[in-house]
């Protein structure tokens, strides 16, 4: 007797043969034939997703009926069903999570007392899934909209019937998963029985913040909704960095001069960051200050500290990649240098086979006493026109530690998060002369390109004023 697994294996072999012919045959096919193949492949995919969902639904039901040590996921060494699906199917973690969401939405559980098969949460969408009319994305689009909703069973079933009909194309042709989501949102808004619920209670229920996975553009998406008072506090903190004030008065900005044509390496344009980019950088400053404050809860027995893994030879040569914890995608060596500039460096030597043979911590972190002294001398971010306060600044090794620069007050200056990361490309140059920081700015700031002593400390400024008089 042919089992379901055998039938799927045979189907997979047939599809493998089709896949091998696809490139050659489609290259000479007409447009209509290519589109027909595309549509047929889409249906095959949806049907395959149906089998994935049904198999996962069976595992959900079985795991709910036995103690944790006896669960299928536990016996196969997985933390949860999503991990088991990911290992078995080799799909991304997000897709595995969608499979679990869909399985819970369409599974038909069995009543323990009578053995009766109970209807699914979305019975009509389940039928559309089995017929290949709605795939995994469409089902998840519907289920996620109604997740946690207070809509009654009668209203949910009515929405389920209409959305399944839309997925089949009974009225205006088949719709995509995005269109199904939009239609489900309309139904949820129409059926929501708590329209009279206080706005504050509804906001509290819907609040959330999601940090996504790094995309192909190198950015990590952040989405969610903040309570008004949380958003207001964040706005105030961001404005304190983006649009600072000193004693209630506008902070002095840079002195602009007519630009001159020059080939000097320090020639650069003024700050070209957009408002959104400035808010991003302000958030980075706030997170850095919070992590360094000592007020956050301990994580793994230590303060929440960003750890970057990089080979020592790559850090020295500037070639290769570095890695953040829990992220398989690499980051640049330049990013690793910036993190290492304001943090401790541990040298871990690995022997043959990966055995740890030695651990040594390099003395490159400025002590609290050194930071206080540098703060007294610099008074804040040294770059003119930047008024990030000293407690939110990082200490930059003027002469890089990796190239022999000492962790000494004569080699450390205060820079904000943004200027620390752009000090090599933003047109500003820093050097120490007799323990005093000197700046040379880009041509838009100083056409003469002179080295100037730099400080924002009122004490140091007053002392220099006395010396001049």
N, C-alpha and C positions, 0 to 999 in steps of 0.2 A: 504493500500500500504506500502510495506516494504521500509523504508528509508535507506540511506547509513549507518547511525549510527547504525540502528537496525541490518543490515547485518554484520557490523563489530563486534557488540556485540555478535551475534551468533557465528561468526567465533572465537572470543576470548574464548567463552565458550567451543567450540570444541577443541581449542588448549590447554585450561586448562586441559581438560580430557586427551588429549594426553600427556601433561607434567607430569600428575600424574602417567601415566603408563610407562613413558620413562625409569626411573631408573631400574625397575624390569625387563622389557622386554629386554632392551639392555644388561643387565648383562649376559644373556645367548645367545645373538645373535652372529653370526659370524662377522668376520672383514668387509666383503663386505657389510653386512647389516648395521653395525654401520656407515660406511662411507656413505652409501646411505641415511640414516637418517640425517646425518650431512649435506650433500649437500641439501637435501630437506628443512631442517630447515633454511639453508642459503637463499634459494630462498624465503621462507615465510618471512624471515626478510627483504629482499630487497623489496618485494612487500608491506610490511607494511610501510617501509620507503618511498615508492612512495606515499602512501596516506598521510603521514605526510607532505611531500614536496608539494603536490598538495593543501592541505588545507592551508598551510602557504602561498603559492603563491596567493591564493584567498584573504587572509588577506592583503598581500602586495598591491595588486591592489586596494582593497577597501579603504585602508588607504591613498593611494595616491590621491584619488578623493574627500576627505572631509577635512575640517579644522581639526587642531590638536585636539581640544576638542571633536570632534565627532568621532575620530578614535576608532577602536575596542580596540586597545592596551590601549588607554587612559581611555576609559569607564570601562575597567576591571582592572584599577589601575596598569598598567605596564609601565615601562619606554620605552620599545621598543618591537619589535616582538620576539626577542630572549628570553626575560624574560617571555613573554606570553607562548611561546612554552615550556619553561622549567617548568613553573607552571602546564601547562595542561598535559604534558607527563611525567614529573618527570625524565627527562634526565639531565645529567650534563650540565653546562653552555656552555662548548666547543661544545658539540653535538648540543645544541640548536642553537649556532652560525652557525654550519655547515648546519643545516636545512634551516636557513634563506638564506645562500649563495646559496644553491641548489635551493631554491624556486625562487630566483631572476634570476637564470640561465635558468630555464625551464618554467617560467610562460608565459602564452599566454595572453598578455594584449589586451584590447578592444579599438579600435579607438573611441574617444569621438564623432567625427562628424558623422561617418558612422555606428558605431556599429560593424565594421568588426573585427574579431578575428585575431590578428597579430601573426606571428610566434614567437616562443621562440628564445632566443639568441643561444641556442644549441638544435635545433629541433631533430637531430638524437640521441643525448644523452638522450633527453626526451623520445623518443620512446624506447630506451634501458632500461630506468628506468621503464616505464610502463610495459614492458615485463618481468621485473624481472631479466634482464641480467646484469644490472649495479645497484648497490645500492648507498646509500648516500655517502659512502666514495669514490667510483669511480667517481661520478659526481662532488664532491667537489674537488677531485684531478685534474680534468680537468679544472674546472671553475677557481680555484685559480691560475693556471699557466697563464691563459690568462687575469686575472684581471688587468685592467689598461694598457693592451697592446695596441700598436698603429697599430696592424694588421688590415687590412681592412676586411670588411664584407665577401667578396668573399673568402679570404684566411681562415677566421675563419670557414666558412661553410665547406670548403674542409677538414680542420682538424677535424671538428666535425663528419663528415661522416666516416672518417678513424678510429677515436678513438672509435666511437660507434660500428663499425665493429669489432674492436679488443676486445671490451667488450663482444660482442656476441660470439667471438671465431670463426669468419668466416675464419680466415687464419691459425692460429696456436693454436687454443684452447682458451677458456676464460682466461682472464688475471686478476690479482689482482689489487686493487686500487693503490698499489705502482708502479706496472708495467705501469698502465695507466698514472700515473703522469710522469714517466720517458719518456714515448712516447710523452706526451703532451709537455714536455720541448724540445724534439727534434723538434717537429713541430713549437713551438714558436720561436726557434732559426733559423729555416729554413725560416719562413715567416716574421721575424722581418724586417720591411722596413727601419729601422734607423741604419743599419749597419755602415753607414758612420757618424753617430752622434758622436760628440766628446766624448772621454772617460769620461771627467769630467762631462759633462751634463748627461750622462747615469748613472754614479755613483751617482750623486745628486738625480736622480729620483728613484734609487733603494736603497738608504741608509735607514737604519731602525734598531731598537733595540726592541726586544720583550722579556719581562719577563714572563715566564710561570707560571704554578701552581706547587706547591710542590708535588713531586711524592712519591711513596712508599719507596724510598731510603732516604727520608728526605731532598732531594736537590731540589732547584728551577732551572729549565733549563733557560739559557739565550742564545739567538741566534740572529743573525742579521748581518749586514754589516756596517762598519764604513768608512767614507771618509778618504782618506790617511792622511790628515793633522790632523784629529781627532785621528786616530789610532796612529800617530807619537807622538802626545802630551800625549796620554794615556801611550804609551810605555815609554816615558821619565819619566813620573811621577812614573810609576811602578818601573822602574830601580832605581829611586832615593831612593826607599824604599828597594827593594830587593838587590841592589848592590850599597850601598851608598859610597860616598867619602867625605873626610874632607879636605877642602882647596886644592882640586885637587889631593890629595895623597890617596892611599889606606888606609882605616881605619884599625886600629889594631884589630886583631882577638883574640879569646880566647887562653889562654896558655894551651896546651894539656900536660897531663902527663900520664904515664902508668896507666891503670885502675887497681884497686885492687878489690878483692872479698870482698863484704861487704853486710850486711843485713840491712844497714841503709835505712830509708824510702826515702832519697833523692837521692839514686842511680838511674840513668837514662841514657839513651843513648843520644848521641848528636842529633842535629837537623836533623830529618829524613824526613823533608818535601820535596816533589817533586818540580820541577820548577813550575809546574802548580799550586800547592798548595801555593807556595810563592807568585805567581802573584795574586791569589785570596785574600790572606791576605793583600797584598799591596793595592789592590782595596778597601778592607774594611777600611784600614787606610786613604786612600784618601777621601772616602765618609764621614768618621767620621770627618776629618779635614774640609771638605767643609761645613758640617752641623753645625759645631761649629764656623765657621768663621764669621757668621753674614752677609755674602754677598749674600746669597741665598734669593729668594723672600719669603715673608711670606706665610704660609699655614694655613688657618683657623685662621688668626689673630696672629700667632706665628711662630717662626722659625720651620723648618721641624724637628720634634723631634720624635724619635721612642718611642712608648708607649707600655708597656707590662702589661697585666692584670693578676693578680695572687692574690689568697686569702692570707691574712696575715699569717694565721696559716700554710699554705703550705710553704710560704717563710721561716718561722721560723724553721719548722721541716725538710725542704728539701724533703718532700713527696708531691706527687700530680703533677699538671701540671700548665703551664702558657699559655697565648694566645697573639698572635700578632693581631693588628687591621685588620679586613677584612679577617682573615685566620681562618677557623673553626678548622684546625688541631692544636693540642697542641704542645708546645715546653717544654723542660725540665725546672725544677726549677733551675738547674745550669745556663742555659742560661739567665733566668730572673735575677738571682743574678748578673751576669756579666753586664747586662744592667743597673741594679739598682746601681751598684758600681760606675758608672761614671755619673749618672743622678739623678734627683730629685725623691723623693718618695712621693706620695700623698696617705694618708690613707682615704678611703671613706667607711663610715660605712652604711650598708644597714639594714633597719628594716624589719619587717614582710611584706611579699609581694613584697619586692624589693625596698621600698621607701628609698631614700637617707636621712639619719638622721644627718650626719656630714661629713665635709671635713677638713682634716688637712694636711699640708705639713710638712714633716720631714726635718730638717736641716741637710742634708747629702751631699750637693753639695759644693765643694770647691769654694770660691770666686775668683774673678780675682786677687785680691791682694795675696791670698794664693797661687794661681797657679804660679804667677810670682816669689814668694819666693821659692817655691819648684823647679821651673825651674832653678833658680840661684844655688840652692844647688845640684841638681841631674844632670843637663846638658843634659838630654835625657833619653832614656830607660836604666834602670839600669843594665840590663843583659849584661854581657861582650860579645863583638863580635856583638852586635846589635846596629846599628847606626841610628835608626829612630830618627829624630830630635825632640826636646821637644814639638814643636808646634803641632806635630802629635801624641803625646802620650796621654794616659788617666791617671788619677790619681787613684791609687789603695789604698784602705783602708788596711793597713797592718793588723790591728786588725779589723775584720769585723764590720761594723756599726750595722748590725742586732744583733750582740752579744755584743753591748756596746761600740764599738770602736768610738772614737770621730772624728769629721771632723776638724782636726787640722793639722798643718804642721808637727807636730811630729808623725803623724800617716798616712801620705800620701806620696807615692813615684810615680815617673813616670815610666810607663810601656807601651810598644807598644801594638797594638791590639792583636797580636799573643801571646806575653808573658803574657799579662793580662789574657787571656783565658786559658793558660796552666800553670799558676803559681802553681796550686795545683797538677799538674801531671807531669810537665816537669823536676822535679829534683832540681829546684832552690827554696831556702828558703830565706825569708826576715824577719828581725826583726829590731826594732829601739832601739838603745842604746844611751841615752842622746840626743835624737833628731837627731841622725845620722843613716842613713840606713846602715845595714850590710847584706852581702850576704853569704850564704853557698851554694856552687855549687855541682853538681853531680860528681861522681868519675872520669868521663872522663876529667873533668876540673880541679879538685883538689882532688888528692888521699888522702890528709890529712883531708879533710872535715873541714877546719877551717872557722870560721866567719871572714869576711873581710869587712872593711868599703868600701862603694861603692859610686862612683860619676864619672861623666863625665864632670863636670864643670871645665873649665880651671882655673877659679878664685879659687875654692876650692882646686884643685890640687896644685896650686902655693902656697896657704897658708899652706897646709900640708907640702910642701917641705921646706918652710921657718922654720916651727916649728921643722922639723927633723934636720935641720942644725943649 
